[in-house]
């Protein structure tokens, strides 16, 4: 059983489009190492606002996990707005915001995983585990990053690592949404087959 309210072709297409959109947005992370600090913050903000809006829309057609899916989208949108309106922030506070965002999203998605069917549950938990693992990697790397940034400023390598963290989170979120859409399509086909009998 899918996690889409009243599985319809429209709802399944919407969630599928949302998944692909979030995956495409992850490509914006590739631009981060080549930009300055302010531009990087604006790119991150735009990526997160876009993904948050897409997740909110996709969450609106979900069934069991609607509140949790929309909360994850709202959290992403809020983090994106922070980046957009505070683009001059230092690199380390930016990492702290992303760390908290990833950890909170991971917890929200883990809870949502308990409310879904097996197919969606697996990808919801993969997305949750990815976000939590990425937040823990950022926490583990903060000590050395703090020293490097204090001495040399944000190096291209640190910015590139940060970019990969964002891209990985976005890709797993996109794949999770594609699985939700796939399960919705399966429900539609099952329902149509039973109606033909």
Backbone bond lengths (Angstrom), bond angles and torsions (degrees), N, CA, C in turn:
res aa  C-N    CA-C-N  psi(-1)  N-CA   C-N-CA  omega(-1)  CA-C   N-CA-C  phi
1 X - - - 1.452 - - 1.524 109.13 -
2 X 1.320 115.30 137.04 1.462 119.46 -177.41 1.520 110.64 -82.80
3 X 1.310 114.37 175.67 1.457 121.47 179.22 1.527 109.47 -106.90
4 X 1.329 117.09 25.55 1.457 121.18 -178.47 1.522 108.21 -106.11
5 X 1.339 116.40 129.68 1.466 120.17 177.14 1.514 108.56 -62.95
6 X 1.316 116.70 133.64 1.452 121.64 179.29 1.524 110.77 38.75
7 X 1.336 117.46 73.66 1.458 120.09 -175.14 1.524 111.91 -49.00
8 X 1.293 115.61 120.99 1.454 121.80 177.35 1.515 107.53 -135.10
9 X 1.314 114.98 161.12 1.461 118.80 178.16 1.526 109.83 -60.45
10 X 1.320 116.66 -36.34 1.468 120.36 -179.43 1.530 111.21 -64.00
11 X 1.343 116.76 -46.76 1.461 120.78 179.18 1.516 112.10 -63.83
12 X 1.338 116.22 -42.25 1.466 120.05 179.37 1.524 110.88 -64.83
13 X 1.342 116.22 -41.55 1.476 119.38 178.17 1.524 110.94 -64.47
14 X 1.331 116.36 -40.34 1.468 120.87 -179.75 1.525 110.98 -61.71
15 X 1.319 116.78 -45.84 1.467 119.78 -179.46 1.526 110.52 -69.30
16 X 1.322 117.35 -37.65 1.466 120.45 176.61 1.530 110.44 -61.91
17 X 1.328 116.45 -45.50 1.469 120.72 177.34 1.528 110.44 -61.17
18 X 1.324 116.99 -39.50 1.469 120.97 177.93 1.524 110.52 -61.36
19 X 1.330 116.77 -44.53 1.468 120.28 178.96 1.515 112.21 -60.05
20 X 1.336 115.63 -47.72 1.474 118.75 179.70 1.527 111.47 -65.30
21 X 1.326 117.06 -36.20 1.469 120.38 179.61 1.525 110.94 -63.60
22 X 1.322 117.41 -43.86 1.469 120.61 179.81 1.532 110.14 -64.83
23 X 1.326 117.12 -39.04 1.470 119.77 177.52 1.523 110.40 -63.84
24 X 1.330 117.45 -43.10 1.469 120.66 178.30 1.529 110.18 -63.96
25 X 1.334 117.34 -39.52 1.468 120.30 178.06 1.525 111.95 -60.39
26 X 1.325 116.82 -29.40 1.471 119.55 179.70 1.521 111.50 -61.85
27 X 1.322 117.09 -24.67 1.466 120.20 178.71 1.528 111.48 -64.28
28 X 1.324 117.30 -23.92 1.460 120.54 177.24 1.517 112.35 -60.52
29 X 1.328 116.71 -24.88 1.463 120.61 178.70 1.520 111.28 -63.60
30 X 1.324 117.21 -27.02 1.465 120.44 179.02 1.525 111.62 -65.11
31 X 1.321 117.37 -22.68 1.463 121.23 -179.88 1.526 113.05 -78.40
32 X 1.322 117.05 -20.01 1.469 120.24 -172.43 1.524 114.78 -58.77
33 X 1.339 119.82 -47.20 1.465 118.16 -177.75 1.532 113.76 -63.49
34 X 1.324 117.62 -22.29 1.463 120.74 -176.10 1.526 112.98 -92.58
35 X 1.324 117.91 1.88 1.459 120.04 -175.96 1.519 110.88 -114.16
36 X 1.307 114.97 167.02 1.460 120.37 174.50 1.516 109.72 -78.43
37 X 1.311 116.06 174.08 1.461 122.01 -175.16 1.525 112.26 -60.64
38 X 1.339 117.69 -45.86 1.462 120.37 -178.26 1.521 110.31 -66.79
39 X 1.338 117.06 -44.68 1.466 119.79 179.14 1.519 111.07 -63.99
40 X 1.323 117.52 -38.53 1.466 120.72 178.61 1.524 110.20 -61.88
41 X 1.330 117.32 -42.52 1.468 120.62 178.67 1.525 110.65 -63.07
42 X 1.329 117.01 -39.16 1.463 120.17 178.28 1.525 111.35 -67.34
43 X 1.332 116.81 -38.74 1.469 120.39 177.60 1.524 110.10 -64.79
44 X 1.334 116.59 -46.54 1.468 120.22 178.05 1.527 109.64 -60.33
45 X 1.325 116.43 -44.43 1.466 120.02 178.71 1.513 112.33 -59.96
46 X 1.328 117.00 -45.35 1.466 120.72 179.33 1.527 111.29 -64.15
47 X 1.338 116.22 -42.77 1.467 119.88 178.29 1.527 110.63 -60.31
48 X 1.319 116.14 -47.21 1.461 120.10 -176.10 1.527 111.73 -70.91
49 X 1.331 117.50 -38.25 1.465 118.88 176.92 1.525 109.96 -64.01
50 X 1.337 116.40 -44.69 1.463 119.87 178.47 1.513 111.81 -60.01
51 X 1.332 116.32 -47.89 1.468 120.37 179.97 1.527 110.79 -64.26
52 X 1.327 117.09 -39.47 1.464 120.19 179.73 1.518 112.16 -63.33
53 X 1.326 116.68 -43.70 1.470 120.42 178.46 1.526 110.25 -63.77
54 X 1.330 116.14 -44.34 1.467 120.59 179.31 1.530 110.37 -61.67
55 X 1.339 117.17 -42.91 1.467 120.70 179.00 1.532 111.50 -65.74
56 X 1.322 117.26 -36.99 1.466 120.03 177.06 1.525 111.06 -62.93
57 X 1.324 116.44 -45.44 1.466 120.80 179.45 1.528 110.15 -63.64
58 X 1.333 116.93 -46.76 1.469 120.36 178.98 1.523 110.62 -64.17
59 X 1.317 117.27 -37.56 1.461 120.84 179.17 1.520 112.82 -64.90
60 X 1.329 116.71 -29.57 1.463 120.78 -178.79 1.523 112.58 -64.89
61 X 1.330 118.44 -23.91 1.469 120.14 179.80 1.525 112.23 -101.12
62 X 1.315 117.02 7.68 1.468 120.63 177.53 1.525 109.24 -82.19
63 X 1.322 116.13 163.54 1.462 121.15 -176.62 1.523 110.31 -106.28
64 X 1.323 117.05 -84.12 1.462 120.68 -174.06 1.526 112.57 -63.96
65 X 1.307 116.62 -34.65 1.470 119.60 -173.37 1.525 113.19 -106.89
66 X 1.309 116.93 18.77 1.466 119.23 -177.06 1.533 112.69 -51.84
67 X 1.344 119.55 -53.26 1.470 118.42 -178.49 1.531 112.62 -60.78
68 X 1.328 116.90 -41.18 1.468 120.11 -177.91 1.534 110.64 -69.83
69 X 1.334 116.84 -41.63 1.465 120.44 179.73 1.526 110.29 -63.75
70 X 1.328 116.04 -41.17 1.464 119.10 179.35 1.528 111.18 -70.84
71 X 1.333 117.34 -33.92 1.466 120.58 176.42 1.530 110.59 -64.28
72 X 1.335 116.81 -42.69 1.472 120.15 177.29 1.526 110.18 -61.65
73 X 1.333 117.15 -41.38 1.462 120.80 177.69 1.519 112.01 -65.35
74 X 1.333 116.55 -42.19 1.466 120.65 179.27 1.527 111.01 -64.34
75 X 1.318 116.56 -38.77 1.466 121.06 177.72 1.534 110.64 -63.37
76 X 1.324 116.29 -42.44 1.464 120.56 178.23 1.525 110.33 -65.07
77 X 1.323 116.85 -43.29 1.462 121.16 177.81 1.527 110.66 -61.24
78 X 1.332 117.68 -44.20 1.473 121.47 179.75 1.527 111.30 -62.05
79 X 1.332 116.85 -42.88 1.471 119.63 177.82 1.526 110.00 -63.85
80 X 1.322 116.85 -39.94 1.462 120.46 177.99 1.519 112.28 -62.80
81 X 1.329 116.61 -41.33 1.467 120.55 177.42 1.524 110.77 -62.97
82 X 1.338 117.16 -38.92 1.464 120.57 177.88 1.526 109.77 -59.38
83 X 1.329 116.83 -46.93 1.467 120.20 179.25 1.522 111.33 -63.88
84 X 1.304 117.34 -40.59 1.458 121.48 -175.55 1.525 111.45 -66.68
85 X 1.331 116.39 -41.39 1.457 119.82 -175.91 1.524 114.01 -92.99
86 X 1.317 118.32 -5.14 1.462 122.74 176.44 1.531 109.66 -128.72
87 X 1.349 118.44 51.97 1.466 119.76 -173.48 1.517 114.76 -69.42
88 X 1.305 119.45 -16.69 1.455 121.03 -178.17 1.518 113.56 -87.11
89 X 1.310 116.97 6.79 1.465 120.74 -177.54 1.520 111.28 -61.39
90 X 1.303 114.56 155.12 1.459 121.02 175.22 1.521 109.50 -69.09
91 X 1.321 115.91 160.75 1.459 121.30 -176.15 1.525 112.51 -63.04
92 X 1.327 117.88 -45.29 1.468 120.04 -174.89 1.529 113.54 -65.44
93 X 1.343 120.50 -43.61 1.471 117.73 174.79 1.529 112.18 -59.32
94 X 1.323 116.70 -32.59 1.460 121.22 176.26 1.520 110.12 -61.07
95 X 1.317 116.61 -44.98 1.464 121.05 179.19 1.528 110.18 -63.67
96 X 1.330 117.32 -38.47 1.466 120.00 178.32 1.530 110.88 -61.95
97 X 1.324 116.88 -43.39 1.469 120.62 179.91 1.527 110.13 -62.20
98 X 1.322 116.95 -44.65 1.468 120.28 179.54 1.528 110.41 -65.29
99 X 1.318 117.50 -38.42 1.465 121.14 178.86 1.526 110.73 -61.77
100 X 1.319 116.98 -47.66 1.467 121.20 178.91 1.528 110.01 -64.26
101 X 1.338 117.12 -42.54 1.467 121.44 178.47 1.528 110.73 -58.85
102 X 1.329 116.77 -47.89 1.467 120.24 -179.58 1.527 111.64 -62.81
103 X 1.319 116.69 -44.51 1.464 120.50 -179.05 1.530 110.92 -63.90
104 X 1.324 116.91 -46.31 1.471 120.66 179.83 1.531 110.79 -63.93
105 X 1.329 117.14 -43.75 1.474 120.84 177.45 1.520 110.91 -61.44
106 X 1.321 116.23 -42.02 1.459 120.05 179.27 1.519 112.06 -59.72
107 X 1.328 116.36 -42.80 1.470 120.62 178.75 1.534 110.15 -65.81
108 X 1.329 116.93 -45.10 1.470 121.00 179.49 1.527 110.59 -59.67
109 X 1.331 116.72 -46.28 1.465 120.13 -179.10 1.527 111.68 -68.07
110 X 1.326 117.59 -35.29 1.468 119.98 177.50 1.528 110.29 -62.78
111 X 1.315 116.83 -43.30 1.468 120.60 177.06 1.528 109.77 -63.54
112 X 1.327 116.76 -43.62 1.472 120.75 178.95 1.523 111.15 -60.37
113 X 1.320 117.38 -33.45 1.458 121.16 -179.75 1.515 113.64 -59.72
114 X 1.317 116.72 -28.87 1.465 120.12 178.43 1.528 112.28 -73.65
115 X 1.325 117.22 -13.69 1.466 121.20 -175.17 1.527 113.06 -106.39
116 X 1.312 118.24 11.81 1.461 120.80 -176.27 1.521 111.31 -118.23
117 X 1.334 114.95 170.79 1.460 121.03 175.11 1.517 110.18 -75.46
118 X 1.346 117.43 170.58 1.469 121.60 -173.81 1.532 115.12 -56.70
119 X 1.330 118.69 -45.01 1.468 120.13 -178.07 1.515 112.18 -63.94
120 X 1.311 115.30 -47.75 1.465 120.63 -179.81 1.522 110.27 -70.52
121 X 1.329 116.55 -36.78 1.468 120.69 -179.21 1.527 110.78 -57.16
122 X 1.323 115.61 -46.46 1.473 119.88 -177.64 1.533 110.36 -56.53
123 X 1.336 117.21 -49.86 1.461 119.66 -177.67 1.525 112.70 -73.17
124 X 1.317 116.92 -29.31 1.466 119.15 175.97 1.523 109.48 -65.67
125 X 1.326 116.05 -43.20 1.466 119.39 178.62 1.525 111.83 -70.19
126 X 1.315 118.50 -34.02 1.473 120.36 175.17 1.526 109.23 -62.28
127 X 1.327 116.37 -44.96 1.465 120.00 178.69 1.528 110.87 -63.82
128 X 1.339 116.74 -42.40 1.471 120.57 178.30 1.522 110.76 -62.71
129 X 1.330 116.37 -46.89 1.472 120.45 -179.27 1.523 110.98 -63.09
130 X 1.327 116.69 -38.80 1.467 120.28 178.12 1.519 110.38 -61.40
131 X 1.336 116.58 -48.08 1.466 119.55 -178.97 1.524 111.96 -63.21
132 X 1.329 117.24 -42.64 1.473 119.78 178.95 1.527 110.05 -65.53
133 X 1.333 117.21 -44.61 1.474 120.30 179.52 1.525 110.95 -61.74
134 X 1.330 116.96 -41.80 1.465 119.61 178.75 1.525 111.01 -64.94
135 X 1.330 117.20 -38.52 1.471 118.83 178.13 1.521 110.40 -65.38
136 X 1.332 116.92 -39.06 1.467 119.95 178.11 1.526 111.26 -66.87
137 X 1.335 116.90 -37.24 1.472 119.75 175.45 1.524 110.94 -63.07
138 X 1.326 116.31 -41.64 1.471 118.95 177.44 1.525 110.67 -63.94
139 X 1.328 116.97 -42.17 1.469 120.14 178.34 1.523 110.17 -61.38
140 X 1.334 116.81 -45.21 1.471 120.76 -179.98 1.522 111.48 -63.67
141 X 1.319 116.78 -34.69 1.459 120.24 -178.05 1.513 114.47 -86.02
142 X 1.331 117.25 -7.90 1.465 119.53 -176.64 1.518 113.02 -64.42
143 X 1.316 118.34 -36.13 1.461 120.38 -178.57 1.518 110.66 -62.77
144 X 1.325 116.55 -50.67 1.467 118.76 179.89 1.521 110.68 -70.08
145 X 1.335 117.26 -36.78 1.466 119.81 178.80 1.520 110.86 -64.59
146 X 1.334 116.79 -37.94 1.463 120.72 178.57 1.522 110.54 -60.45
147 X 1.319 116.84 -44.07 1.458 121.31 178.78 1.530 110.86 -63.72
148 X 1.325 116.83 -48.71 1.474 120.77 -178.51 1.521 110.69 -63.05
149 X 1.341 117.15 -46.68 1.463 120.48 -179.01 1.523 110.48 -65.29
150 X 1.333 117.56 -37.49 1.467 120.73 178.24 1.522 111.31 -62.74
151 X 1.326 116.78 -39.52 1.461 120.94 -177.67 1.524 113.40 -83.41
152 X 1.338 116.90 -42.51 1.469 120.21 -169.88 1.521 114.72 -121.53
153 X 1.322 117.86 -4.28 1.466 119.81 -172.72 1.523 108.88 82.15
154 X 1.328 116.73 175.70 1.465 119.06 -179.14 1.529 110.67 -68.58
155 X 1.313 116.50 110.80 1.464 120.85 -178.74 1.524 109.74 -77.32
156 X 1.342 117.15 158.34 1.469 119.99 178.15 1.529 112.66 -56.91
157 X 1.332 116.78 -33.77 1.466 119.90 -179.76 1.526 111.60 -66.58
158 X 1.333 116.52 -41.24 1.466 120.18 179.47 1.523 109.88 -67.37
159 X 1.322 116.79 -42.96 1.466 120.35 178.57 1.527 110.23 -63.49
160 X 1.341 117.20 -40.41 1.467 120.77 178.93 1.527 110.91 -64.09
161 X 1.333 117.26 -40.62 1.470 120.40 177.63 1.522 110.73 -62.46
162 X 1.315 115.72 -42.00 1.457 121.93 177.66 1.529 110.09 -61.48
163 X 1.328 116.73 -40.85 1.464 121.79 179.36 1.525 110.98 -61.96
164 X 1.331 116.34 -41.18 1.467 119.85 179.23 1.518 111.66 -65.54
165 X 1.321 117.32 -34.69 1.468 121.09 177.73 1.526 109.74 -61.43
166 X 1.328 116.71 -48.56 1.462 120.08 178.61 1.522 111.26 -61.46
167 X 1.327 116.74 -45.97 1.464 120.99 -178.58 1.527 110.97 -60.37
168 X 1.321 117.75 -43.12 1.468 121.04 -179.19 1.529 111.07 -62.90
169 X 1.319 117.02 -42.57 1.462 120.16 178.57 1.526 110.79 -63.37
170 X 1.322 116.88 -44.42 1.460 120.93 -179.25 1.525 111.29 -64.39
171 X 1.329 117.47 -42.18 1.467 120.10 -178.36 1.526 110.52 -64.41
172 X 1.334 118.01 -44.76 1.471 118.38 -179.86 1.528 111.42 -67.29
173 X 1.323 117.48 -33.70 1.467 119.97 175.30 1.522 110.03 -64.74
174 X 1.331 116.75 -44.46 1.463 120.43 178.00 1.515 112.00 -60.84
175 X 1.332 116.93 -42.95 1.468 120.68 178.77 1.528 111.28 -64.84
176 X 1.326 116.66 -37.24 1.465 119.91 176.81 1.530 110.01 -61.90
177 X 1.330 117.26 -44.88 1.462 120.45 179.51 1.528 111.23 -64.29
178 X 1.325 117.32 -36.90 1.466 120.02 176.57 1.526 110.91 -64.38
179 X 1.323 117.83 -35.87 1.470 120.71 176.82 1.524 110.79 -68.13
180 X 1.326 117.58 -39.42 1.470 120.69 175.99 1.527 109.23 -59.10
181 X 1.338 116.59 -45.61 1.470 120.93 179.24 1.522 111.02 -63.29
182 X 1.321 117.04 -41.82 1.463 121.20 179.45 1.533 111.09 -60.91
183 X 1.322 116.76 -43.37 1.468 120.36 178.13 1.531 110.67 -65.47
184 X 1.329 117.14 -36.19 1.468 120.30 176.97 1.526 110.26 -64.15
185 X 1.338 117.21 -42.42 1.470 120.56 177.14 1.521 110.23 -61.32
186 X 1.331 117.54 -41.12 1.472 120.77 177.88 1.529 110.83 -60.60
187 X 1.332 116.90 -42.78 1.467 120.61 178.27 1.525 111.45 -63.30
188 X 1.320 116.44 -40.26 1.468 120.94 178.90 1.527 109.96 -62.19
189 X 1.328 116.25 -46.60 1.467 120.24 179.71 1.520 111.34 -62.96
190 X 1.323 117.64 -41.70 1.466 121.47 178.77 1.523 110.61 -63.40
191 X 1.318 116.62 -45.20 1.465 121.01 179.71 1.522 111.02 -63.12
192 X 1.336 117.21 -44.35 1.462 120.51 179.64 1.521 111.51 -64.99
193 X 1.330 117.27 -37.71 1.470 120.57 178.53 1.523 110.75 -65.55
194 X 1.334 117.28 -40.03 1.469 119.85 179.93 1.528 111.25 -71.27
195 X 1.330 117.68 -30.23 1.466 120.92 178.18 1.526 111.46 -71.64
196 X 1.337 117.31 -28.60 1.464 121.11 179.90 1.526 111.68 -74.94
197 X 1.314 117.85 -18.46 1.476 121.45 -177.59 1.483 112.40 -77.12
